Amino acid sequence: MHDFRIDLRSDTKTRPSAEMRAAMAEASVGDEQHDEDPSVNELTARVAALLGKSRALFLPSGTMCNLIAILVHCRPGDEIIAAGNSHLISSESGGAPAIAGAQIRSVSAERGIFSAMQAAAAVRPRKINAPTTRLIHVEQTVNRGGGAIWPIDVLQELAGFAREQHLAMHIDGARLMNAVVGSGVAAREFGDCCDSVWLDLSKGLGCPIGAVLAGSEDFIYAARRWKFRLGGAMRQAGVVAAAGLYALDNNVERLRIDHENARRFAEALHSIDSVSVHTPETNLVFFEIECSRMNASQLAEALARRGIGLGVESRTMLRAVTHLDVNAAGIDEAAAAISHILG
Ligand SMILES: Cc1ncc(COP(=O)(O)O)c(C=O)c1O
């Protein structure tokens, strides 16, 4: 185990600040399972309003938000349309097929963003032996699309298509607030494009736990039942909801610093001969190395020995994620170390 001084492996590595911990210690609490926790109720009301939805539900994780949304929207044998590089397909232990019985049809999409026309091509015909297409799933921002932001007009066109076809639409908002800050589009405009949407508190917003799923009254009623069934209903959860309230007040606007740091890192990498890198839109930087002496794992290991953490995506690809526990000096040190190691 390495001790990372500069941990760019993920924005999930943030630790709750002293101020956030103080807010948690002072939280009013009650029995969340019975809707009696004032902090949870305040958090869900705020997130529902933020996303332009009637109600919201506090859940332990983003993975559970995706799974419960799919359980509500789909029946066993239904099909979900999602980008081939989505977190849903690669990193949720096959929850949608294993628990909801829904299969996923992947769309090949550059940076994870696909058009209404591509979705139309993926919808199954009404045939006795075909699965029923039920749901379109999109990620905002796209994690393995380099943190790309779905442009609002592309999303609106897709939403129009979904409505026309009577398909449900769901937004995985693990980094939704990065998209809001990065694009200047209000969260509720993204929310208006879908039937269900969630945002993660435990990534760029810096909370230790939690995500909030939002939708209509009926959707959230059904989602609450699934939360009970899956054992996700909690008790004095206000202690963690208070961290979410603190984050909404203090950690949203500052996401632009993470985006600036991501650009700063990409610019520094750009000047290294053996590295190719895109200009990041938000806080995720994917870059490729072409070096005869070492592969991505070996570079990550050499960096780890200097206390710098980076994610390995493939033999040649690495990922760096900026967040509130890494400042510009840390970014410069990480870039300089990569330059030095790659020679
Ligand atoms: C795009 C995306 N969706 C969903 C998740 C799952 O969120 P959680 O870790 O809160 O379960 C992640 C986590 O990295 C993610 O990046």
PDBQT file of the ligand as one rigid body, heavy atoms in Angstrom, charges set to zero:
ROOT
HETATM    1  C1  LIG A 401     -19.959   7.545 -14.173  1.00  0.00    +0.000 C 
HETATM    2  C2  LIG A 401     -20.122   6.823 -12.873  1.00  0.00    +0.000 A 
HETATM    3  N1  LIG A 401     -21.302   6.282 -12.573  1.00  0.00    +0.000 NA
HETATM    4  C3  LIG A 401     -21.514   5.651 -11.416  1.00  0.00    +0.000 A 
HETATM    5  C4  LIG A 401     -20.517   5.544 -10.473  1.00  0.00    +0.000 A 
HETATM    6  C5  LIG A 401     -20.794   4.827  -9.193  1.00  0.00    +0.000 C 
HETATM    7  O1  LIG A 401     -20.849   5.699  -8.117  1.00  0.00    +0.000 OA
HETATM    8  P1  LIG A 401     -20.583   5.190  -6.624  1.00  0.00    +0.000 P 
HETATM    9  O2  LIG A 401     -19.112   5.010  -6.497  1.00  0.00    +0.000 OA
HETATM   10  O3  LIG A 401     -21.122   6.298  -5.771  1.00  0.00    +0.000 OA
HETATM   11  O4  LIG A 401     -21.337   3.924  -6.451  1.00  0.00    +0.000 OA
HETATM   12  C6  LIG A 401     -19.249   6.068 -10.748  1.00  0.00    +0.000 A 
HETATM   13  C7  LIG A 401     -18.149   5.921  -9.783  1.00  0.00    +0.000 C 
HETATM   14  O5  LIG A 401     -16.991   6.103 -10.075  1.00  0.00    +0.000 OA
HETATM   15  C8  LIG A 401     -19.045   6.735 -11.980  1.00  0.00    +0.000 A 
HETATM   16  O6  LIG A 401     -17.859   7.267 -12.318  1.00  0.00    +0.000 OA
ENDROOT
TORSDOF 0
